[in-house]
Amino acid sequence: MTLEITQKEDQVVAKLIGRLDTAASQQFSIDMQPLMDNADKKILMDCTDLDFISSSGLRLFLALRKETIAKGGSITIKGVSPEIKQVFTITGFYSLFIFE
């Protein structure tokens, strides 16, 4: 799992590459700290190259959502595959996020 974070004007873009499974979640929670620090901004999670997400990965998305709500920012998710969209839908997380 790779996380590439870039700043574009008033938006932080996070590109997720690979599998966000239980094994990768611990490192991802460390790597996503800049997103938590910038939770007062617009965050775009680019999941175009995300192959898989586990419940541990969903938990980290939820933690980031909670932080953006607390700091007045927003989070948008783009480029999810039909399989990952189904995971968000089945778990009830789809209604918690903005997808494009």
N, C-alpha and C positions, 0 to 999 in steps of 0.2 A: 504494500500500500504506500503510495506516494501522495503527498499533499503539497501543492504549489500555491503559494499565496502571493498575490500582487495587488498593489493599490492603484486604482484608476479614479482620479478626481475624488468624488465623494463616496466612492464605492470600493469595497474590498472584495476581490474575486478569489475564491478558493477552488482550485481544480483538483478533484479526487481521481486518482488513477490506481486501478487494481481492485483488490478485494478488501473490503472493510469487514473482516471477520473477527472473531473473538481474539485470535492471536495478534492481529494488527491493531486492535482497539486501544491497547495500553499505550503504544507509541503514538497513535493518532491523538489520544487525549493530551499528550505533551505537545505534539506538533500543532495542534489547533489553538494553543494559548494566544497567539497573535489575533485570532478571530475573537476570542473572549475579551481581549484587551480593547478591541475595536468594535465591541458590540453596540456602541452608540451610533454606528454608521449603518449604511446599507451593505449587507453581506449577500453576495451571490455565490451559491454553492453550485459549481459546474460539475455535474455528475455524468457527463457524456462518456467518460472513460472509466466509470465505476462499474465493475463487473458483478459485484455481490455485496450485500449488506446483511449483517447478522443483527440479532437483538442488541448486542453490545454496541454496535455501530448506531443503531436507532437511538439508544440511550444517550449517546454523545450528541446526536442531532438535537435531541430534546433538551439537553443541558445548554446547548448554544442558543436554542430558541428562548429558553427561560432567561438567559443572560441578556439577549437583545430586548426582550420585553422590559426587563428591569432597567436597562440603560437607555431605552427610547429608540433603539435601532430597529432594523427589520432584516429578515432573512428570506431569500427567494432561492428556490431550487430549480435548476434547469437541466435538461438533457437526460432525464432518467429513462432507462430502458423499460419496456413493458413489464419485465420480471421484477424490477426494483419498485416500480409503481405499484405492482400488485402487493408487494410486501408492505409498503406504506398504507395501502388501502385495507388490507386484511387486519392490520394491527390498529387501525383507527387513526394513524398518524397523518394520513393524507389530508384530513380536514384541519390539521394544525399548522400547515405550511402553505405558502404560496408557491405554486408550480408554474413554470412557463415552458 
